[in-house]
Amino acid sequence: MWTLNPVIRLLPAALVLAPTCVLGADEGVGLAGTLSQMILGLGLVLALMFGALLLIKRLSLPRGPAAASLKVVGAAAVGPRERVVLVEVGDKVLVLGVAPGQVESLHTFDASSFPKPSSVEIPSATGEGFAERFRQVLERRK
């Protein structure tokens, strides 16, 4: 039968008690020190997240002269993963069908002949606007 060296037998206990001894050595830090460490750590993490967000935004911006001439005028979903998109390119407006892995040109307009979106009148948030709209919907259903 073999026996362990007494120092090796105490090694697990030393590993368990070592952090306790280290933490107990500087008890003078107190609540204020612990709280300031936590706040500084949180600030550092938030600053890193904000920096990563700015980096992602900067890297994802379209570049080059073509990016300045493209403008998405509107889009409408026609299915769970399909949509029709209006894209203004120079003096043309393209109607594109967009699906996963596929973009197809459906139609082309001149930008001058394409109607500009008019200002949509948003009903007021008062009860009168809602009541009037609700009454109109009920009348249509009859």
LOKOL-877904 format. One record per atom (N, C-alpha, C, O): residue in one letter; x, y, z. Coordinates in steps of 0.05 Angstrom, whole numbers, plus 5000, padded with zeros to 4 digits. Layout:
N
AXYZ;...
END
This chain:
142
M501749775000;M500050005000;M501850255000;M503750265015;W501150444984;W502850684982;W501650904998;W499250915002;T503351085007;T502451315023;T503251575008;T505251584995;L501551775012;L502152035000;L503852195018;L503652175043;N505552345006;N507252535021;N505352725036;N503352815024;P505952795061;P504152975076;P503753245062;P501553365065;V505653345047;V505353605034;V503353575011;V501753755007;I503353354997;I501553304975;I498753274986;I496753354973;R498453145009;R495753115021;R494553385029;R492053405028;L496153575036;L495153835044;L494654025020;L493554245023;L495553944996;L495354124973;L492454194966;L491954434961;P490454014966;P487754094960;P486654294981;P485254484973;A487354265006;A486454455026;A487754725022;A486454925026;A490254725014;A491654975009;A490455124985;A490155374986;L489654974965;L488355104942;L485655224948;L484955424938;V484255094966;V481555194974;V481855434992;V480355624990;L483755435010;L484055645030;L485655885020;L485556095032;A487155854998;A488856074988;A487356324981;A488056544989;P485156304966;P483656544960;P482556684985;P482356924986;T481756525004;T480656635029;T482856795044;T482257005054;C485256685044;C487456825057;C488057085043;C488557295055;V488157075016;V488757315001;V486657535005;V487257765009;L484057455004;L481857645008;L481857755037;L481257985041;G482557585056;G482557675083;G484857865089;G484858005109;A486957855072;A489258025077;A488658315074;A489858485088;D486958395056;D486358675052;D483458735058;D481958835041;E482658695082;E479958745090;E479359045092;E477059125095;G481459205092;G481159495094;G479759625070;G479059855071;V479459475048;V478159585024;V475359655030;V474459885023;G473859485041;G471159545050;G469159575027;G469659505004;L466859665034;L464559685015;L465159894993;L464559844970;A466260125001;A466760334981;A468760234960;A468360294936;G470860094968;G472759994949;G471559784930;G472059794906;T469959614941;T468759404925;T466759524906;T466559444882;L465159724915;L463259854898;L464560014876;L463660014853;S466860144882;S468260294861;S469460104840;S469460164817;Q470459874849;Q471559674830;Q469359574812;Q469759544788;M466959524823;M464759424807;M463859634787;M463359574763;I463659894795;I462860104777;I464860144755;I464160184732;L467460144762;L469560174741;L469459934722;L469859974698;G469059704731;G468859464714;G466459484695;G466759424671;L464259574706;L461859604689;L462259824668;L461459794645;G463560044676;G464160254657;G465960164635;G465660244612;L467960004642;L469759894622;L468359714602;L468759734578;V466559544612;V465059364595;V463259524577;V463059474553;L461859724587;L460059894571;L461660054550;L460760084528;A464060154557;A465660294538;A466560104516;A466660194492;L467359864522;L468059674502;L465759604483;L466159584459;M463359574494;M461059514478;M460359754459;M459759714436;F460560004470;F460060234454;F462160264431;F461460324408;G464660204437;G466760214417;G466260004395;G466660054372;A465459764403;A464859554384;A462559634366;A462559574342;L460459754378;L458159844362;L459060054341;L458160034318;L460660244349;L461560454330;L463260324308;L463060404285;L464960134315;L466559994295;L464859844276;L465359844251;I462859704285;I461059554268;I459559744249;I459259684225;K458559964260;K457160164243;K458960274222;K458160294198;R461360334229;R463260454210;R463960254188;R464160324165;L464360004195;L465159804175;L462859714158;L463259614136;S460359754167;S458059654151;S456959874133;S455059814117;L457960114134;L456960324116;L457760264087;L459960174082;P455960314068;P456660274040;P458760484032;P458860704041;R460560394015;R462860564007;R462760603976;R461560443962;G464160803968;G464560843939;G462461033927;G460561103940;P462961103902;P461061293889;P458361163884;P456361313883;A458160903880;A455560773875;A453760793899;A451260813896;A454860783923;A453260793948;A451861063951;A449661073962;A453061273941;A451761543944;A449461573924;A447661733929;S449561423901;S447461463881;S445061283885;S443061303871;L445161093904;L442960913909;L441261013932;L442261103953;K438560993929;K436761083950;K434360893950;K432960873930;V433860763973;V431460593975;V429060773980;V428860904001;V427160773961;V424860943963;V422660813980;V421360943996;G422360543978;G420260413993;G420560113990;G421960013972;A419159964007;A419259674006;A416659564017;A415359694034;A415759334007;A413359204016;A413858904017;A414758793997;A413158774039;A413358484041;A411058354026;A408758434028;V411758154009;V409658003994;V409657714003;V408057553993;G411357644021;G411457374032;G413157374057;G414157584065;P413557144069;P415157134094;P418057224089;P419257344107;R419157164066;R421957234060;R422257384034;R424557424024;E420057464022;E420157603996;E419157883999;E417357934015;R420258063984;R419258343984;R419758473958;R421458393942;V418158683953;V418458853929;V419659113939;V418659233958;V421859203926;V423359433935;V423559643912;V424059563889;L423059893919;L423460113900;L426160243906;L426660333928;V427960243885;V430660353889;V430960583868;V430560533844;E431760813878;E432361033860;E435361043853;E437061063871;V435961023828;V438761023818;V438961243798;V438061213775;G440261463805;G440461693787;G437761793779;G436261893796;D437161783753;D434561883743;D432661653737;D430661703723;K433061423748;K431361183744;K430361083772;K431761113792;V427960973772;V426960833795;V426460543787;V424960483768;L427760353801;L427560073795;L425659943814;L425759993838;V423959763804;V422259593821;V423559323821;V423759183800;L424559243844;L426058983847;L424458783863;L423258863884;G424558533855;G423458323871;G425858193885;G427758103872;V425758183912;V427958083928;V427057833943;V425057843957;A428557623939;A428057373954;A430757273963;A432857373954;P430757073981;P433356973990;P435056863967;P434256683953;G437356983963;G439156893942;G438356983914;G439556893895;Q436457173911;Q435557243885;Q434457533886;Q432857603903;V435357693866;V434257963862;V433557983832;V435257933815;E431058063827;E430258073799;E428958343793;E427258433809;S429658463771;S428458723763;S425658663752;S425358513733;L423658803763;L420958763754;L420058983735;L418658933716;H420959233740;H420159453723;H422059683728;H423459693748;T422159873708;T423760113710;T422160363703;T420660363683;F422360563719;F420960823715;F423061043712;F425361013721;D422261263699;D423861503701;D423261633727;D420861643735;A425261743741;A424761873766;A422962113764;A421462173782;S423062253741;S421262483737;S418362403734;S416562553743;S417762173723;S415062083719;S413961933744;S411561883746;F415761853761;F414961703785;F413761893805;F414962103811;P411461833816;P410162023835;P411762033861;P412561833872;K412262273870;K413562313896;K411662253918;K409262313916;P412662133940;P410762073962;P409762333974;P411262503982;S407062343976;S405862583988;S405962564018;S406262344029;S405662794030;S405662784059;S403062654069;S400862744063;V403462444084;V401162294094;V400162434119;V401662494137;E397562484120;E396462614143;E395962404165;E394462214161;I397162444187;I396962264210;I394662354227;I394662594235;P392662184233;P390462274250;P391462344278;P393462234288;S390162534290;S390962624317;S390562394337;S389062214333;A392062424359;A391962214379;A389662254399;A389462124419;T387862444392;T385662494410;T383562274406;T383662124386;G381662264424;G379462064422;G377662114398;G376461924388;E377462364389;E375662424367;E376562294341;E374962184326;G379162294336;G380262164312;G379761864312;G378961754292;F380161744335;F379661454337;F376661394334;F375961204321;A375061554348;A372161504347;A371061524319;A369461364310;E372061724304;E371161774277;E372061534259;E370461434243;R374461454262;R375561234246;R374060974253;R373360814235;F373560924278;F372060684287;F369260684276;F368260474267;R367960914276;R365260934265;R365260874235;R363460734225;Q367260974220;Q367460914192;Q367860624186;Q366660514168;V369460494202;V369960204198;V367460044203;V366859864189;L365960124224;L363459984230;L361360024208;L359959834202;E361260254197;E359360314175;E360060144150;E358360054136;R362660114145;R363459954122;R362759664125;R362159524105;R362859564149;R362259284154;R359259214151;R358658984146;K357559414153;K354659364151;K353759314123;K351359274119;
END
